[in-house]
Amino acid sequence: MAKISFHADEVFEYLKARVEIESLFDTFKNLLHADRSYMRDEAHLQGWMFVNFVSLLLYYKIYELLINKDLLTNLSPKDVILHLSRIYKLKIEGKWILSEIPKKSRKIIEKLDLTVHIT
């Protein structure tokens, strides 16, 4: 057996990084459903990977926002995505309007201090 000496802090940081990476892949697979691409050519695969990469960045921005607002005990990033996905832009008579925002979505917007542009 090889003798390798690590400080306890180094081991802890290594394990913490590993858990974060596993959490990232779990999010990628289970929440974003991005574990299979079904792409048939290189250009489509690159586009698919880019969209999933941006989705993952946004997921962790929401996660960071929840931490900074001390809301992670009450809300998860998945909850935020679910409730905010219920807000729609509708095209009526050639004009884009914002649908009515559900009460739960409004509360989340207020808690996170988000701005929703009507136009």
Residue pairs with C-beta under 8 A, 6 or more apart in sequence:
6 14
24 56
27 56
27 59
28 34
28 35
28 52
28 56
29 35
31 59
31 77
31 78
31 81
32 52
32 55
32 56
32 59
34 52
34 55
37 45
37 48
37 49
39 45
39 48
59 77
59 81
60 77
62 77
62 80
62 81
63 72
63 77
65 112
66 72
66 75
66 76
66 77
66 80
66 112
69 111
69 112
69 113
71 111
71 112
75 108
75 111
79 108
80 108
80 112
83 102
83 104
83 105
83 108
84 105
84 108
84 109
86 102
86 105
87 98
87 99
87 101
87 102
87 105
87 116
88 98
88 99
89 96
89 97
89 98
89 99
90 96
90 97
90 98
90 99
91 97
96 119
97 118
98 116
98 118
101 109
101 116
108 114
109 116
